[in-house]
Amino acid sequence: MSKYQLQKRLMYLHKRIEEFEKLDIEHRRNKSITWQETEVKYSYLLEQTKKNACILQDAKIRLITSSLAELLGYTPEEIIDTLMIRYIHHDEFHRLIKFYMSRMAGEDVPSVYKTMLKHKDGSDIYVEINVGLIPYRGNPADFAIVKCLTKKD
């Protein structure tokens, strides 16, 4: 192959790489829009449950109903994308993290259990959690419904 043919081939390959990069950027942009649309739908469905509910992924609270955020003493915006350990009572920390990690690993763990969470003011909140795996953002996540057992004044 001559030098001219090599240069021509190299120019062709550069052009193809640019085309693939443009396609990849467009695909990622479209995928991002799809995730945003899905996020809106999940948020809407969560709020419509009229329950204290949240979606946990990568040990973070990804979505939360306003009622559950209020139960914990926060707004949803204060909680979204924060680590779940922040809201777990210190006496229950190891047990709940073990449940979470085991469930994410596909192991059989209880899906309904009683535990304690922490309110923003530091008070204890006794709850029953009903949790199960769902797909979220293309990966497994926990969908949790939280029933408050603490007596209100």
C-alpha positions, 0 to 999 in steps of 0.5 A: 500500500502506498503512502497516499493510499495509507493517508486516504485510508487514515482519513476515512477511518478518522471520519468513521470514528467521528461519525461513531462518536456523534452517534454515541453522544446522541445515544447517551443524550437520548438515554439520559432523556429516557432516564429522566422520563422514567424518574418522573414516572417513578416519582409520580407512582410513589406519590400516588401510593399514599404510603411512606415509600422510597427507592434505595440504590447503591446505598442511597435514597434515590426517590422518596415520598413526601410523607416518608421524608416528613416522617423523618423530619426532612423534605424530599430534596434534603434526602434524595441521593443521601446515604441511607445509613444517615436515617438508620438508628445506630442499634439497627445499623449492622442488621439493616446494612446486612439485609440490604447487602444480602438482598442486592447480592441475590440472597434470601433475606426477610422482606418484612421486618420491624426496626428503628429509624432516626428522625432529624431531631434525633428521636426514635421512629419505630417502623415496619419495613416491607421491601423488595427488589425492582429494576431502577436506572438499569440496575437492581434497587430496593423498593421500600414501604415504611409503616410507622409504628411510633405512637403520635401525640 
